[in-house]
Every structure is written in structure tokens, then in C-alpha cells.
Amino acid sequence: MEAKSRPELFLKKSTSSGEIFQNETLRPILKLQHELIITLAQEFLKSRNITWEKVKEKDPFQWLNINIKRDIPFKNQLIGMVIGQFSKKELDEYLTFQKEMNKRIINMMTERIVSHYAIPINKF
């Protein structure tokens, strides 16, 4: 099976090493893994018998973020999806500020999921 290449993103230049790592490594990986992230999010809601309409009644970002953080195995699965795409050099860099990067990964995934569901899908 041929590996997909990471998409190239054109973002403004960052100054901190955390922002650089986020923009040059994490964001392209999250974009590459988008379909898998959405599928896991759907399973996450389904396993709890919760519909997106119920989530929308609250603050979707806050609700999803809190519930991902509470479900440690699910949270680790999401983070593992990203770490599994790292090169050795990227993994070494990630390990220097792992806690901060895990927060960024979960926040960016939560934003991605909420944005995905916020866009109405027309079914004909």
C-alpha cells in the first residue's frame, strides 16, 4: 500500500518553535488524516448514543474537547494517529514539548470535527 504524502499548507511564518512544529508538522498530518478523524468522531458519538444535534445544543467545541479529554483511551488513540505519521526527527522534536503538543493536537482535532459538522451537507 502506497503511503499518502502530506498536503502542503501555506500559512504565515511563525516565530515560536511550538508554532513552527504545529504549522509545519501537525496541521499537514491532521489534514491528511481528516477522514479518519471524522470517522472516529462519529464512532465516539455513536458509542455514547449522542447525536450531533444534541452536541450543537451546547457549545460544540467545549463539549467535544472536554469529553475527548475525559475519555483517555480515545484521546490517546487520536494523538497516536498523529504520532504514527512522524519521522524520527519529528518524534524527537515532539518529545521535547510533548504535553503542549498533545493539547494542540486535541484542540486542532476538535476544531476540525466541529468545522466539519458546521458545514451543511446537501443531500439530493
N, C-alpha and C positions, 0 to 999 in steps of 0.2 A: 504494500500500500504506500502510495506516494504521500509524503508529508506536505501539508499546505504551507505556503510561505506567508509570513506576516504581512499584513497590509501596511503600506507607508502612510503615515499621517503627517499633515503639515500644520504644526502647532507653533505658537510663538515660543521663542527661546526662553528657557527657564534659567534661574540662577542657582538655586539650591540643588544639592546632589539628589535629594529626595524627589524633587520635582522633575529633574532630568530623568531619573530612573523611571518615574511614573509615566512621563510622556514618551520616552524612547523605548521602554520595555513593556510596562504594564498595559498601557492603552492599546497598542497594537495586538497584544495577546488577547485582551478582552474582546476586541473587535473580531479577531479570528475565531474565538470561541463563542460568539454571540448565540448561535442556535442551540448549543449545548447548555449555556446558561439559562436560556428561556425554557428549555425542556425541563431542566432540573427545578426551576422555579415553579413550573406548572405541577410537577410531581410533589413538590414541597407543599403547595396549597391543597392539592388533591388528597394527600395523605392526612391532612388535618380537616378535611371536609369543609374547606373555606373557598368561596368563590372570589374572583377579583372584584366583583361588585360589592361584596362585603368589605373588602380591604379599602375600596375607594371611599366608603362612608367615613373612614378615619383619615388620618394623614398617611397616605400610602408609603411614602419614603420612610417615615418614622416607624410605622408599624412593621414593615418588612425588615428594616435594619435591626430593630430590637429582637424580632423573632428569629432572624438568622443568627444573631449573636447568642441567643439563648439555646439554640439547637447546635451544640458543639460539634457533633459528627457531621451535620450538614455544612456548617461553617468551614470545617476542616476540608470537606470534600470540595467546596468552592475554591478555597485557597490552593488546594492540591492541583486543581485543574490548571491554575496559572503557573505554579511552581514547576509542574511537569513539562512546561514549554520552555523553561530557562536553559540557557547554555551554562557551562561550568562557570564562566566569568560572571554571568548574571546572577547565578546562585550565590557565588561568593559575595557579590555586592549586596544582594538581598539579605543575606545573613548578618551583615553589619548593622542593619537597622530593620530587623525582621518585624518587630512589634508595630512600628509606624507603617511599614508597607502592608501588613495584614489589615490594618484599619483602612488604608487607602483602597486596597483590593475590595473589601466588603462594601465600602461606600460607593465605589465606582460600579460594582456589580448591582447594587441596589438601585442606583440611578439608571443603569441600563435596563433593568427589569421594569421599573416604574415608567420610564420613557417608552418602552416597547408597548406596554398596555395603555398608555395615554393616547396613542395614535389609533384613531378608529379604523377598523379594517372593514372595508366594504365587501360584502358577500353578495354575489349576484345569483 
